[in-house]
Amino acid sequence: MCGCMTDELRNFLELNLPKVKEGKKPKFSLGVAEHKIGSHIFQVTKIPCQSNEFVHELLRGVQLHFDRVYQGPKACGLGKSPRLGLGSSYSMGQEWYSWHFPELGKSVTDNYRYAKVAKSIEDKSRLSEDRLPDLTDIVGDEDKAKEIIEAAKASMGQDFSLADLDIVQQFAERLAGLSDYRKGICDFLVTKMNDIAPILASLIGVVVGARLISHAGSLTNLAKCPSSTLQIPGSDNSQL
């Protein structure tokens, strides 16, 4: 962060910490990992910060035990939670941008392409025929790209402030990046499964086969399991 506090961090601190009144000494302090960022936070918000050995040990403890304490979706590439999280993010991004350009959802129904188009368009009022080649590359259809441009000219959506538009664009860019990352992982999984267990992948599919191998610990352990053992994870965890 180069020792500087971002606007997002400032908003987060102001929403979640008590407001510091002038002339009164606050009864709390904020632990930070770096002294520079603490100085900048205090300069802007008057929130007292400290960066010492105790804070560093506390942060190390949080990092060490985060997976055990955290109650949210697990960071498992083969589970359902990441897919559900990405789907919810798609819906959220489309809901946000639809305030600005509601007609876009009728022209672009694919979530990934919607995020790419929203990132490319940015402000609909500046969308012109010059952007036709870029939109055509994204949607794969020149007529569809022309339809988007015409819809932007007659759009009933409200104007966004520069700050709101910047947030939505960053979110759309992040969604597109996560989609590309997920596609890369899926391609890697298909390649690996076809290399180490092609028969298993052909019988029950790449994803289910990978889940079974992950549950057993290795392909060798899975091969040693009786059929009754394979039925248990399938019925209990909805893997089969």
NUZAFI-33823 format. One line per field, with one value per atom (N, C-alpha, C): residue number from 1; residue in one letter; atom name; x, y, z. Coordinates in steps of 0.2 Angstrom, whole numbers, plus 5000, padded with zeros to 4 digits. Example, Ala and Ser with C-alpha at 12.3 -4.5 7.8 and 13.67 -1.06 7.14 Angstrom:
BEGIN
n = (1 1 1 2 2 2)
res = (a a a s s s)
atom = (N CA C N CA C)
xx = (5066 5062 5066 5064 5068 5064)
yy = (4972 4978 4984 4989 4995 5000)
zz = (5039 5039 5039 5035 5036 5039)
This chain:
BEGIN
n = (1 1 1 2 2 2 3 3 3 4 4 4 5 5 5 6 6 6 7 7 7 8 8 8 9 9 9 10 10 10 11 11 11 12 12 12 13 13 13 14 14 14 15 15 15 16 16 16 17 17 17 18 18 18 19 19 19 20 20 20 21 21 21 22 22 22 23 23 23 24 24 24 25 25 25 26 26 26 27 27 27 28 28 28 29 29 29 30 30 30 31 31 31 32 32 32 33 33 33 34 34 34 35 35 35 36 36 36 37 37 37 38 38 38 39 39 39 40 40 40 41 41 41 42 42 42 43 43 43 44 44 44 45 45 45 46 46 46 47 47 47 48 48 48 49 49 49 50 50 50 51 51 51 52 52 52 53 53 53 54 54 54 55 55 55 56 56 56 57 57 57 58 58 58 59 59 59 60 60 60 61 61 61 62 62 62 63 63 63 64 64 64 65 65 65 66 66 66 67 67 67 68 68 68 69 69 69 70 70 70 71 71 71 72 72 72 73 73 73 74 74 74 75 75 75 76 76 76 77 77 77 78 78 78 79 79 79 80 80 80 81 81 81 82 82 82 83 83 83 84 84 84 85 85 85 86 86 86 87 87 87 88 88 88 89 89 89 90 90 90 91 91 91 92 92 92 93 93 93 94 94 94 95 95 95 96 96 96 97 97 97 98 98 98 99 99 99 100 100 100 101 101 101 102 102 102 103 103 103 104 104 104 105 105 105 106 106 106 107 107 107 108 108 108 109 109 109 110 110 110 111 111 111 112 112 112 113 113 113 114 114 114 115 115 115 116 116 116 117 117 117 118 118 118 119 119 119 120 120 120 121 121 121 122 122 122 123 123 123 124 124 124 125 125 125 126 126 126 127 127 127 128 128 128 129 129 129 130 130 130 131 131 131 132 132 132 133 133 133 134 134 134 135 135 135 136 136 136 137 137 137 138 138 138 139 139 139 140 140 140 141 141 141 142 142 142 143 143 143 144 144 144 145 145 145 146 146 146 147 147 147 148 148 148 149 149 149 150 150 150 151 151 151 152 152 152 153 153 153 154 154 154 155 155 155 156 156 156 157 157 157 158 158 158 159 159 159 160 160 160 161 161 161 162 162 162 163 163 163 164 164 164 165 165 165 166 166 166 167 167 167 168 168 168 169 169 169 170 170 170 171 171 171 172 172 172 173 173 173 174 174 174 175 175 175 176 176 176 177 177 177 178 178 178 179 179 179 180 180 180 181 181 181 182 182 182 183 183 183 184 184 184 185 185 185 186 186 186 187 187 187 188 188 188 189 189 189 190 190 190 191 191 191 192 192 192 193 193 193 194 194 194 195 195 195 196 196 196 197 197 197 198 198 198 199 199 199 200 200 200 201 201 201 202 202 202 203 203 203 204 204 204 205 205 205 206 206 206 207 207 207 208 208 208 209 209 209 210 210 210 211 211 211 212 212 212 213 213 213 214 214 214 215 215 215 216 216 216 217 217 217 218 218 218 219 219 219 220 220 220 221 221 221 222 222 222 223 223 223 224 224 224 225 225 225 226 226 226 227 227 227 228 228 228 229 229 229 230 230 230 231 231 231 232 232 232 233 233 233 234 234 234 235 235 235 236 236 236 237 237 237 238 238 238 239 239 239 240 240 240)
res = (m m m c c c g g g c c c m m m t t t d d d e e e l l l r r r n n n f f f l l l e e e l l l n n n l l l p p p k k k v v v k k k e e e g g g k k k k k k p p p k k k f f f s s s l l l g g g v v v a a a e e e h h h k k k i i i g g g s s s h h h i i i f f f q q q v v v t t t k k k i i i p p p c c c q q q s s s n n n e e e f f f v v v h h h e e e l l l l l l r r r g g g v v v q q q l l l h h h f f f d d d r r r v v v y y y q q q g g g p p p k k k a a a c c c g g g l l l g g g k k k s s s p p p r r r l l l g g g l l l g g g s s s s s s y y y s s s m m m g g g q q q e e e w w w y y y s s s w w w h h h f f f p p p e e e l l l g g g k k k s s s v v v t t t d d d n n n y y y r r r y y y a a a k k k v v v a a a k k k s s s i i i e e e d d d k k k s s s r r r l l l s s s e e e d d d r r r l l l p p p d d d l l l t t t d d d i i i v v v g g g d d d e e e d d d k k k a a a k k k e e e i i i i i i e e e a a a a a a k k k a a a s s s m m m g g g q q q d d d f f f s s s l l l a a a d d d l l l d d d i i i v v v q q q q q q f f f a a a e e e r r r l l l a a a g g g l l l s s s d d d y y y r r r k k k g g g i i i c c c d d d f f f l l l v v v t t t k k k m m m n n n d d d i i i a a a p p p i i i l l l a a a s s s l l l i i i g g g v v v v v v v v v g g g a a a r r r l l l i i i s s s h h h a a a g g g s s s l l l t t t n n n l l l a a a k k k c c c p p p s s s s s s t t t l l l q q q i i i p p p g g g s s s d d d n n n s s s q q q l l l)
atom = (N CA C N CA C N CA C N CA C N CA C N CA C N CA C N CA C N CA C N CA C N CA C N CA C N CA C N CA C N CA C N CA C N CA C N CA C N CA C N CA C N CA C N CA C N CA C N CA C N CA C N CA C N CA C N CA C N CA C N CA C N CA C N CA C N CA C N CA C N CA C N CA C N CA C N CA C N CA C N CA C N CA C N CA C N CA C N CA C N CA C N CA C N CA C N CA C N CA C N CA C N CA C N CA C N CA C N CA C N CA C N CA C N CA C N CA C N CA C N CA C N CA C N CA C N CA C N CA C N CA C N CA C N CA C N CA C N CA C N CA C N CA C N CA C N CA C N CA C N CA C N CA C N CA C N CA C N CA C N CA C N CA C N CA C N CA C N CA C N CA C N CA C N CA C N CA C N CA C N CA C N CA C N CA C N CA C N CA C N CA C N CA C N CA C N CA C N CA C N CA C N CA C N CA C N CA C N CA C N CA C N CA C N CA C N CA C N CA C N CA C N CA C N CA C N CA C N CA C N CA C N CA C N CA C N CA C N CA C N CA C N CA C N CA C N CA C N CA C N CA C N CA C N CA C N CA C N CA C N CA C N CA C N CA C N CA C N CA C N CA C N CA C N CA C N CA C N CA C N CA C N CA C N CA C N CA C N CA C N CA C N CA C N CA C N CA C N CA C N CA C N CA C N CA C N CA C N CA C N CA C N CA C N CA C N CA C N CA C N CA C N CA C N CA C N CA C N CA C N CA C N CA C N CA C N CA C N CA C N CA C N CA C N CA C N CA C N CA C N CA C N CA C N CA C N CA C N CA C N CA C N CA C N CA C N CA C N CA C N CA C N CA C N CA C N CA C N CA C N CA C N CA C N CA C N CA C N CA C N CA C N CA C N CA C N CA C N CA C N CA C N CA C N CA C N CA C N CA C N CA C N CA C N CA C N CA C N CA C N CA C N CA C N CA C N CA C N CA C N CA C N CA C N CA C N CA C N CA C N CA C N CA C N CA C N CA C N CA C N CA C N CA C N CA C N CA C N CA C N CA C N CA C N CA C N CA C N CA C N CA C N CA C N CA C N CA C N CA C N CA C)
xx = (5004 5000 5004 5011 5016 5015 5012 5011 5006 5001 4995 4989 4984 4977 4973 4970 4965 4959 4954 4948 4943 4944 4941 4942 4949 4951 4948 4948 4945 4938 4934 4927 4926 4930 4929 4930 4935 4937 4932 4929 4924 4918 4916 4910 4910 4916 4917 4920 4923 4926 4923 4923 4920 4923 4919 4921 4925 4931 4935 4933 4932 4930 4936 4936 4941 4942 4948 4949 4949 4946 4946 4950 4953 4958 4954 4954 4950 4952 4947 4949 4951 4953 4955 4960 4964 4969 4968 4971 4971 4978 4978 4984 4986 4991 4993 5000 5001 5007 5013 5012 5017 5016 5021 5021 5019 5021 5019 5012 5009 5001 4998 5000 4997 4998 5004 5004 5000 4999 4994 4987 4985 4978 4977 4982 4981 4980 4984 4984 4978 4975 4968 4962 4962 4956 4956 4962 4964 4963 4963 4962 4969 4970 4977 4979 4985 4987 4994 4995 5001 5003 5010 5013 5019 5018 5023 5024 5028 5029 5022 5018 5012 5007 5007 5002 5005 5011 5014 5013 5013 5012 5004 5000 4993 4991 4994 4993 4996 5001 5004 4999 4996 4991 4985 4983 4977 4978 4984 4986 4987 4989 4990 4984 4979 4973 4967 4968 4962 4958 4961 4956 4952 4955 4951 4945 4947 4942 4937 4939 4934 4928 4922 4916 4913 4916 4913 4915 4914 4915 4922 4923 4930 4934 4940 4944 4946 4941 4942 4940 4945 4944 4938 4937 4933 4926 4925 4919 4913 4908 4902 4903 4906 4905 4909 4914 4917 4913 4909 4905 4899 4896 4890 4893 4899 4901 4902 4905 4906 4899 4894 4888 4884 4885 4882 4885 4892 4896 4893 4892 4889 4883 4878 4872 4872 4877 4878 4881 4886 4888 4883 4879 4874 4869 4867 4862 4865 4871 4874 4874 4877 4877 4871 4866 4859 4856 4858 4856 4858 4864 4866 4864 4864 4863 4858 4852 4847 4846 4847 4845 4851 4856 4862 4861 4857 4855 4851 4847 4843 4847 4853 4857 4862 4865 4870 4868 4867 4864 4870 4875 4881 4884 4885 4888 4895 4899 4906 4906 4903 4903 4900 4895 4892 4897 4901 4906 4911 4913 4918 4915 4909 4906 4905 4903 4902 4909 4914 4921 4923 4921 4923 4919 4913 4908 4910 4911 4911 4905 4906 4901 4897 4890 4886 4885 4886 4885 4891 4896 4902 4903 4898 4898 4896 4901 4899 4901 4900 4902 4909 4913 4920 4922 4918 4919 4916 4913 4910 4915 4921 4926 4927 4928 4929 4923 4917 4911 4910 4912 4911 4916 4922 4926 4924 4920 4918 4912 4907 4901 4901 4905 4906 4901 4897 4892 4892 4893 4893 4886 4881 4874 4872 4874 4873 4877 4883 4886 4883 4880 4877 4870 4867 4861 4863 4869 4871 4872 4875 4876 4870 4865 4859 4855 4855 4852 4855 4861 4864 4862 4861 4858 4851 4847 4840 4839 4845 4844 4841 4837 4833 4837 4843 4847 4849 4850 4853 4860 4863 4870 4873 4880 4884 4889 4890 4896 4902 4908 4914 4916 4915 4917 4913 4906 4902 4904 4905 4907 4914 4919 4925 4924 4920 4919 4916 4911 4908 4913 4917 4922 4927 4929 4934 4931 4925 4921 4921 4919 4918 4925 4930 4937 4939 4937 4938 4935 4928 4924 4927 4929 4932 4938 4942 4948 4947 4942 4941 4938 4934 4932 4937 4942 4948 4952 4952 4956 4953 4946 4942 4943 4942 4943 4950 4955 4962 4962 4959 4959 4956 4950 4946 4950 4953 4957 4963 4966 4972 4969 4963 4960 4958 4956 4954 4961 4966 4972 4975 4975 4978 4974 4967 4963 4964 4965 4966 4973 4978 4984 4985 4982 4983 4977 4971 4965 4960 4962 4958 4952 4952 4947 4941 4944 4939 4936 4940 4937 4931 4932 4927 4921 4922 4917 4912 4915 4910 4912 4916 4917 4923 4926 4932 4931 4926 4925 4924 4919 4917 4923 4927 4933 4938 4939 4944 4942 4935 4933 4934 4933 4934 4942 4946 4953 4955 4952 4954 4951 4945 4943 4947 4949 4953 4960 4963 4970 4974 4973 4977 4974 4976 4973 4974 4980 4981 4977 4975 4971 4964 4962 4955 4955 4960 4960 4959 4961 4961 4954 4950 4944 4939 4935 4929 4923 4919 4913 4909 4908 4904 4907 4914 4917 4916 4916 4914 4907 4903 4896 4895 4899 4898 4899 4905 4906 4901 4899 4894 4887 4885 4878 4879 4884 4884 4886 4890 4893 4890 4885 4882 4888 4892 4898 4896 4892 4890 4883)
yy = (4994 5000 5006 5006 5011 5016 5014 5018 5023 5022 5027 5023 5026 5023 5025 5019 5020 5023 5025 5027 5022 5016 5010 5008 5009 5007 5013 5019 5024 5023 5022 5021 5015 5009 5004 5005 5009 5011 5016 5020 5025 5022 5016 5013 5008 5005 5000 5002 5008 5010 5016 5017 5023 5029 5035 5041 5044 5047 5050 5058 5060 5067 5071 5077 5082 5083 5084 5085 5080 5074 5068 5063 5059 5054 5047 5044 5038 5032 5028 5022 5016 5017 5011 5013 5008 5010 5004 5006 5001 4998 4991 4988 4987 4989 4989 4986 4983 4979 4984 4989 4994 5001 5004 5010 5016 5015 5021 5022 5016 5016 5018 5017 5019 5026 5029 5036 5040 5037 5040 5040 5034 5033 5038 5039 5044 5051 5053 5059 5061 5056 5058 5057 5052 5050 5051 5053 5054 5047 5042 5035 5033 5032 5031 5023 5023 5016 5014 5008 5005 4999 4999 4994 4991 4986 4984 4976 4973 4966 4962 4965 4962 4961 4967 4967 4962 4962 4957 4950 4948 4941 4940 4945 4944 4943 4946 4945 4939 4937 4930 4924 4925 4921 4920 4926 4926 4923 4924 4920 4913 4911 4904 4900 4903 4899 4902 4906 4908 4903 4898 4893 4889 4888 4885 4889 4896 4900 4903 4904 4907 4902 4905 4901 4902 4906 4907 4901 4902 4896 4894 4888 4885 4886 4888 4889 4882 4879 4872 4873 4872 4872 4868 4862 4857 4857 4862 4862 4866 4867 4870 4878 4879 4886 4891 4890 4895 4896 4891 4892 4896 4894 4898 4906 4907 4913 4917 4914 4917 4919 4914 4915 4921 4922 4927 4934 4934 4940 4942 4937 4939 4943 4940 4943 4950 4951 4957 4962 4960 4965 4967 4962 4964 4968 4967 4971 4979 4979 4986 4990 4986 4990 4991 4987 4988 4994 4997 5004 5009 5008 5012 5011 5004 5002 4996 4996 4990 4986 4989 4986 4981 4981 4977 4970 4969 4962 4958 4962 4958 4956 4960 4959 4954 4954 4949 4945 4939 4935 4930 4930 4926 4930 4927 4931 4934 4929 4931 4937 4936 4941 4948 4947 4953 4957 4954 4957 4960 4957 4959 4966 4965 4971 4977 4976 4981 4985 4981 4984 4988 4985 4989 4995 4995 5001 5006 5005 5010 5014 5020 5025 5024 5023 5021 5028 5034 5040 5041 5038 5039 5033 5028 5023 5025 5024 5026 5020 5022 5017 5015 5019 5018 5011 5010 5004 4998 4998 4992 4986 4987 4981 4978 4982 4979 4975 4978 4974 4968 4968 4962 4957 4959 4954 4950 4954 4951 4947 4949 4946 4941 4942 4937 4938 4943 4945 4952 4954 4961 4964 4960 4963 4964 4959 4960 4966 4967 4973 4980 4980 4986 4987 4981 4982 4985 4983 4986 4993 4995 5003 5007 5004 5007 5007 5002 5002 5007 5008 5013 5020 5022 5028 5030 5025 5026 5023 5022 5019 5023 5020 5023 5023 5020 5020 5027 5027 5033 5034 5040 5042 5040 5037 5036 5041 5042 5046 5043 5047 5044 5039 5040 5035 5029 5029 5023 5019 5023 5019 5016 5019 5016 5010 5010 5004 4998 5000 4994 4992 4996 4994 4989 4991 4987 4980 4980 4974 4969 4972 4969 4966 4970 4967 4961 4962 4956 4950 4951 4945 4942 4946 4943 4939 4942 4939 4932 4932 4926 4920 4923 4918 4915 4919 4916 4912 4913 4909 4902 4903 4896 4892 4895 4891 4888 4892 4889 4883 4883 4878 4872 4873 4867 4864 4868 4865 4861 4863 4860 4853 4853 4847 4842 4844 4840 4836 4840 4838 4833 4834 4830 4824 4824 4818 4813 4816 4812 4809 4812 4809 4804 4805 4800 4795 4797 4792 4793 4792 4793 4788 4782 4778 4780 4782 4785 4791 4796 4802 4800 4795 4793 4790 4786 4783 4788 4792 4796 4803 4805 4812 4815 4820 4823 4826 4830 4833 4828 4823 4818 4814 4812 4808 4811 4818 4822 4822 4823 4823 4816 4811 4804 4804 4805 4805 4809 4815 4820 4817 4814 4811 4805 4801 4795 4797 4802 4804 4803 4798 4797 4792 4792 4787 4780 4778 4772 4770 4774 4773 4772 4776 4775 4768 4766 4759 4753 4754 4749 4749 4755 4755 4750 4747 4743 4747 4744 4748 4751 4748 4751 4757 4758 4764 4769 4768 4773 4775 4771 4773 4778 4778 4782 4790 4791 4798 4801 4796 4798 4800 4796 4798 4803 4803 4808 4815 4816 4822 4824 4820 4822 4822 4818 4818 4813 4809 4804 4805)
zz = (5000 5000 5000 5000 5000 5005 5011 5017 5016 5012 5011 5012 5015 5016 5010 5007 5002 5004 4999 5001 5004 5001 5003 5010 5012 5019 5024 5022 5026 5027 5022 5023 5028 5027 5031 5038 5040 5047 5050 5046 5048 5050 5046 5047 5053 5054 5059 5066 5066 5072 5075 5082 5085 5082 5081 5079 5084 5082 5087 5088 5094 5095 5096 5094 5095 5102 5105 5112 5117 5114 5119 5117 5122 5120 5119 5113 5112 5116 5118 5122 5118 5112 5108 5104 5101 5096 5091 5085 5079 5078 5078 5077 5069 5067 5060 5059 5054 5053 5051 5048 5046 5049 5051 5055 5050 5044 5039 5038 5037 5036 5042 5048 5054 5055 5053 5054 5049 5043 5038 5040 5043 5046 5051 5056 5061 5059 5054 5051 5048 5045 5041 5045 5049 5053 5061 5063 5070 5074 5071 5074 5077 5083 5085 5083 5081 5078 5082 5083 5085 5081 5081 5077 5081 5085 5089 5089 5093 5093 5095 5099 5101 5095 5091 5085 5080 5079 5074 5076 5083 5085 5084 5085 5084 5077 5073 5065 5063 5066 5064 5066 5072 5075 5070 5068 5064 5057 5054 5048 5049 5055 5056 5057 5061 5063 5059 5053 5049 5047 5044 5041 5046 5052 5057 5060 5061 5064 5059 5053 5048 5046 5047 5046 5039 5035 5028 5023 5017 5012 5012 5012 5012 5005 5006 4999 4996 4993 4990 4983 4979 4971 4969 4972 4969 4973 4978 4981 4978 4981 4977 4979 4985 4987 4983 4980 4975 4969 4966 4961 4963 4969 4971 4972 4975 4976 4970 4964 4958 4955 4955 4953 4956 4963 4966 4964 4963 4961 4954 4950 4943 4944 4948 4949 4952 4957 4960 4955 4951 4946 4941 4939 4934 4937 4943 4946 4947 4949 4949 4943 4938 4931 4928 4930 4926 4929 4934 4936 4931 4928 4923 4916 4914 4907 4908 4910 4911 4904 4899 4892 4890 4893 4891 4893 4899 4901 4896 4892 4886 4880 4879 4873 4875 4881 4883 4889 4888 4893 4896 4893 4896 4902 4908 4913 4912 4909 4908 4902 4897 4892 4894 4899 4902 4906 4910 4913 4909 4903 4899 4895 4893 4889 4894 4900 4905 4906 4907 4907 4901 4895 4889 4888 4890 4889 4893 4900 4905 4905 4903 4903 4896 4897 4891 4886 4890 4886 4881 4882 4878 4873 4873 4868 4861 4856 4849 4844 4838 4833 4832 4835 4835 4839 4844 4849 4846 4840 4837 4836 4834 4833 4840 4845 4852 4855 4854 4856 4852 4846 4841 4843 4845 4848 4854 4858 4865 4864 4860 4860 4854 4849 4844 4838 4838 4833 4832 4826 4824 4825 4823 4824 4831 4835 4842 4845 4843 4845 4843 4837 4835 4839 4841 4845 4852 4854 4861 4860 4855 4854 4853 4849 4848 4855 4859 4865 4870 4870 4874 4873 4866 4864 4867 4868 4870 4877 4881 4887 4892 4897 4902 4909 4909 4915 4917 4924 4927 4926 4926 4926 4932 4931 4937 4938 4945 4946 4945 4944 4943 4948 4954 4959 4959 4958 4957 4951 4945 4939 4940 4944 4945 4949 4954 4958 4954 4950 4946 4941 4938 4933 4936 4942 4945 4947 4949 4950 4944 4939 4932 4930 4931 4929 4933 4940 4944 4942 4941 4939 4932 4927 4921 4923 4927 4929 4933 4937 4941 4936 4931 4926 4922 4920 4917 4921 4927 4932 4933 4934 4935 4928 4922 4916 4916 4918 4918 4922 4928 4933 4930 4927 4924 4919 4914 4909 4912 4917 4921 4924 4927 4930 4924 4919 4913 4911 4910 4907 4912 4919 4924 4924 4924 4925 4919 4913 4907 4907 4911 4911 4916 4922 4928 4929 4927 4927 4922 4916 4910 4910 4913 4913 4918 4924 4929 4926 4923 4920 4915 4911 4906 4909 4914 4918 4921 4926 4930 4929 4924 4923 4927 4924 4927 4934 4935 4942 4947 4946 4951 4952 4947 4948 4952 4951 4955 4962 4964 4970 4974 4971 4974 4975 4971 4972 4978 4978 4984 4990 4990 4996 4999 4994 4996 4998 4996 4997 4991 4987 4981 4977 4971 4966 4969 4972 4974 4980 4984 4990 4987 4982 4979 4976 4973 4970 4975 4981 4986 4990 4989 4992 4989 4994 4991 4989 4985 4982 4988 4993 4999 5001 5001 5004 4999 4992 4987 4988 4990 4990 4996 5001 5007 5005 5003 5001 4996 4991 4986 4989 4994 4997 5002 5006 5011 5008 5004 5001 4994 4992 4985 4980 4980 4975 4969 4970 4964 4962)
